[in-house]
Amino acid sequence: MDNSEARSLLAEAEPIHSEATVQAALDAVAARIRRELAERNPLVLCVMTGGVVFCGQLLPKLDFPLDFDYLHATRYGPETQGGKISWRSAPWIPVKDRTVLVVDDILDEGVTLAAVKESLKRLGAAEVLLAVFADKLNGKSKPVSADFVGLTVPDRFVFGFGMDIHGAWRNLPAIYAVREESI
């Protein structure tokens, strides 16, 4: 997507959650995580690449000891509809006997996060908790639910705050939905 196409998509998009709403939700989810995990020395795993914005802003708000690593598993690539899961990178820090907090941008259908959770449990994690910034209200039965959720979003194609549209706009501080015909 070139610069003018990306700007056109944003100009036509509908704001779903403002920057102020996003920041308030970030503060609230960080507070919930602090309450539950402050004494457990968790391993925090950022799911690349969507989770990087949420995780990067969340970590400084977690004022307790933790280890940090990342993983990269995706069903999307350049597509807007999910397909087969592609594992690009596993965590480098061992998960065995650890409380693991997986941080991602959105819980859409839940297939990717379910596979990640199952894989981490097979590797010996004592507990796997999921934190997502957005939980999509798509009316579908999901194989996992998030333990920590920032905001809910409607069943539309959303972008901003880590979520992209054709590779663009992960860097927006607010969340937008595109018109269906724009995808």
One Martini backbone bead per residue (centre of mass of N, CA, C, O) as a GRO file, in nm:
protein
  183
    1MET     BB    1   0.097   0.036   0.024
    2ASP     BB    2   0.065   0.354  -0.025
    3ASN     BB    3   0.048   0.663   0.103
    4SER     BB    4  -0.225   0.751  -0.029
    5GLU     BB    5  -0.387   0.499   0.046
    6ALA     BB    6  -0.352   0.519   0.351
    7ARG     BB    7  -0.475   0.804   0.383
    8SER     BB    8  -0.751   0.733   0.264
    9LEU     BB    9  -0.837   0.519   0.467
   10LEU     BB   10  -0.827   0.708   0.713
   11ALA     BB   11  -1.027   0.928   0.607
   12GLU     BB   12  -1.269   0.695   0.584
   13ALA     BB   13  -1.262   0.626   0.867
   14GLU     BB   14  -1.379   0.510   1.181
   15PRO     BB   15  -1.391   0.599   1.491
   16ILE     BB   16  -1.378   0.398   1.793
   17HIS     BB   17  -1.107   0.485   1.961
   18SER     BB   18  -0.955   0.702   2.135
   19GLU     BB   19  -0.668   0.796   2.276
   20ALA     BB   20  -0.785   0.832   2.560
   21THR     BB   21  -0.922   0.554   2.575
   22VAL     BB   22  -0.670   0.386   2.529
   23GLN     BB   23  -0.507   0.491   2.777
   24ALA     BB   24  -0.713   0.409   2.993
   25ALA     BB   25  -0.708   0.105   2.923
   26LEU     BB   26  -0.409   0.063   2.973
   27ASP     BB   27  -0.413   0.137   3.273
   28ALA     BB   28  -0.623  -0.076   3.361
   29VAL     BB   29  -0.475  -0.335   3.266
   30ALA     BB   30  -0.218  -0.286   3.430
   31ALA     BB   31  -0.352  -0.298   3.708
   32ARG     BB   32  -0.453  -0.590   3.686
   33ILE     BB   33  -0.176  -0.720   3.643
   34ARG     BB   34  -0.043  -0.624   3.901
   35ARG     BB   35  -0.238  -0.765   4.098
   36GLU     BB   36  -0.179  -1.068   3.981
   37LEU     BB   37   0.169  -1.059   3.909
   38ALA     BB   38   0.378  -0.915   4.111
   39GLU     BB   39   0.458  -1.210   4.270
   40ARG     BB   40   0.544  -1.411   3.990
   41ASN     BB   41   0.758  -1.368   3.779
   42PRO     BB   42   0.699  -1.325   3.480
   43LEU     BB   43   0.663  -1.416   3.143
   44VAL     BB   44   0.680  -1.194   2.877
   45LEU     BB   45   0.499  -1.224   2.563
   46CYS     BB   46   0.537  -1.101   2.250
   47VAL     BB   47   0.334  -1.064   1.974
   48MET     BB   48   0.426  -1.069   1.662
   49THR     BB   49   0.355  -0.745   1.563
   50GLY     BB   50   0.094  -0.642   1.702
   51GLY     BB   51   0.195  -0.637   2.020
   52VAL     BB   52   0.413  -0.403   2.039
   53VAL     BB   53   0.252  -0.155   2.129
   54PHE     BB   54   0.119  -0.262   2.381
   55CYS     BB   55   0.373  -0.377   2.518
   56GLY     BB   56   0.549  -0.114   2.513
   57GLN     BB   57   0.331   0.040   2.702
   58LEU     BB   58   0.300  -0.171   2.937
   59LEU     BB   59   0.575  -0.234   3.075
   60PRO     BB   60   0.619   0.048   3.234
   61LYS     BB   61   0.349  -0.031   3.419
   62LEU     BB   62   0.525  -0.278   3.535
   63ASP     BB   63   0.630  -0.267   3.881
   64PHE     BB   64   0.787  -0.557   3.831
   65PRO     BB   65   0.924  -0.848   3.811
   66LEU     BB   66   1.049  -0.959   3.484
   67ASP     BB   67   1.033  -1.130   3.186
   68PHE     BB   68   1.145  -1.100   2.834
   69ASP     BB   69   0.982  -1.179   2.521
   70TYR     BB   70   0.919  -1.351   2.207
   71LEU     BB   71   0.684  -1.411   1.938
   72HIS     BB   72   0.599  -1.569   1.605
   73ALA     BB   73   0.257  -1.579   1.514
   74THR     BB   74   0.052  -1.644   1.216
   75ARG     BB   75  -0.250  -1.594   0.983
   76TYR     BB   76  -0.196  -1.344   0.771
   77GLY     BB   77   0.001  -1.143   0.684
   78PRO     BB   78  -0.117  -0.968   0.401
   79GLU     BB   79  -0.383  -1.049   0.495
   80THR     BB   80  -0.738  -1.020   0.613
   81GLN     BB   81  -0.747  -1.332   0.630
   82GLY     BB   82  -0.728  -1.618   0.783
   83GLY     BB   83  -0.507  -1.897   0.814
   84LYS     BB   84  -0.240  -2.054   0.844
   85ILE     BB   85  -0.010  -2.127   1.073
   86SER     BB   86   0.287  -1.927   1.141
   87TRP     BB   87   0.610  -2.005   1.253
   88ARG     BB   88   0.887  -1.779   1.319
   89SER     BB   89   0.911  -1.758   1.654
   90ALA     BB   90   1.041  -1.859   1.942
   91PRO     BB   91   1.116  -1.857   2.247
   92TRP     BB   92   1.421  -1.827   2.434
   93ILE     BB   93   1.288  -1.849   2.695
   94PRO     BB   94   1.207  -2.058   2.920
   95VAL     BB   95   0.874  -2.188   3.030
   96LYS     BB   96   0.928  -2.374   3.245
   97ASP     BB   97   0.742  -2.323   3.532
   98ARG     BB   98   0.586  -2.071   3.424
   99THR     BB   99   0.451  -1.762   3.417
  100VAL     BB  100   0.262  -1.664   3.129
  101LEU     BB  101   0.245  -1.359   2.932
  102VAL     BB  102   0.044  -1.292   2.662
  103VAL     BB  103   0.090  -1.033   2.412
  104ASP     BB  104  -0.172  -0.873   2.221
  105ASP     BB  105  -0.384  -0.700   2.017
  106ILE     BB  106  -0.601  -0.939   1.918
  107LEU     BB  107  -0.922  -1.100   1.959
  108ASP     BB  108  -1.082  -1.274   1.731
  109GLU     BB  109  -1.100  -1.606   1.684
  110GLY     BB  110  -0.838  -1.751   1.855
  111VAL     BB  111  -0.645  -1.951   1.706
  112THR     BB  112  -0.361  -1.845   1.760
  113LEU     BB  113  -0.375  -1.825   2.073
  114ALA     BB  114  -0.441  -2.122   2.116
  115ALA     BB  115  -0.177  -2.230   1.992
  116VAL     BB  116   0.015  -2.083   2.180
  117LYS     BB  117  -0.087  -2.195   2.447
  118GLU     BB  118  -0.048  -2.494   2.383
  119SER     BB  119   0.257  -2.479   2.329
  120LEU     BB  120   0.342  -2.370   2.612
  121LYS     BB  121   0.231  -2.613   2.767
  122ARG     BB  122   0.408  -2.828   2.623
  123LEU     BB  123   0.675  -2.668   2.736
  124GLY     BB  124   0.580  -2.625   3.066
  125ALA     BB  125   0.391  -2.426   3.153
  126ALA     BB  126   0.213  -2.349   3.435
  127GLU     BB  127   0.105  -2.071   3.302
  128VAL     BB  128  -0.140  -1.916   3.072
  129LEU     BB  129  -0.176  -1.581   2.984
  130LEU     BB  130  -0.402  -1.336   2.836
  131ALA     BB  131  -0.325  -1.029   2.654
  132VAL     BB  132  -0.548  -0.787   2.516
  133PHE     BB  133  -0.652  -0.500   2.377
  134ALA     BB  134  -0.856  -0.650   2.174
  135ASP     BB  135  -1.203  -0.754   2.156
  136LYS     BB  136  -1.393  -0.914   1.930
  137LEU     BB  137  -1.743  -0.874   1.849
  138ASN     BB  138  -1.838  -1.162   1.655
  139GLY     BB  139  -2.021  -1.409   1.783
  140LYS     BB  140  -1.806  -1.618   1.827
  141SER     BB  141  -1.660  -1.905   1.904
  142LYS     BB  142  -1.385  -1.933   2.120
  143PRO     BB  143  -1.100  -2.121   2.221
  144VAL     BB  144  -1.042  -1.845   2.373
  145SER     BB  145  -0.968  -1.630   2.646
  146ALA     BB  146  -0.907  -1.342   2.800
  147ASP     BB  147  -0.767  -1.217   3.101
  148PHE     BB  148  -0.687  -0.945   2.943
  149VAL     BB  149  -0.868  -0.635   2.862
  150GLY     BB  150  -0.903  -0.333   2.721
  151LEU     BB  151  -1.099  -0.363   2.456
  152THR     BB  152  -1.371  -0.338   2.252
  153VAL     BB  153  -1.478  -0.449   1.923
  154PRO     BB  154  -1.615  -0.460   1.641
  155ASP     BB  155  -1.727  -0.647   1.353
  156ARG     BB  156  -1.452  -0.521   1.216
  157PHE     BB  157  -1.207  -0.360   1.048
  158VAL     BB  158  -0.924  -0.291   1.241
  159PHE     BB  159  -0.707  -0.006   1.341
  160GLY     BB  160  -0.451   0.040   1.546
  161PHE     BB  161  -0.264  -0.014   1.809
  162GLY     BB  162  -0.107  -0.259   1.615
  163MET     BB  163  -0.314  -0.257   1.399
  164ASP     BB  164  -0.357  -0.341   1.058
  165ILE     BB  165  -0.356  -0.218   0.707
  166HIS     BB  166  -0.166  -0.346   0.486
  167GLY     BB  167   0.078  -0.253   0.705
  168ALA     BB  168  -0.076  -0.010   0.815
  169TRP     BB  169  -0.128   0.185   1.117
  170ARG     BB  170  -0.005   0.075   1.393
  171ASN     BB  171   0.086   0.379   1.503
  172LEU     BB  172  -0.175   0.449   1.614
  173PRO     BB  173  -0.343   0.586   1.910
  174ALA     BB  174  -0.595   0.476   1.770
  175ILE     BB  175  -0.918   0.339   1.670
  176TYR     BB  176  -1.026   0.192   1.360
  177ALA     BB  177  -1.270   0.167   1.090
  178VAL     BB  178  -1.345   0.029   0.797
  179ARG     BB  179  -1.476   0.012   0.511
  180GLU     BB  180  -1.564  -0.263   0.347
  181GLU     BB  181  -1.486  -0.150   0.052
  182SER     BB  182  -1.173  -0.083   0.138
  183ILE     BB  183  -1.050  -0.384   0.158
   0.00000   0.00000   0.00000
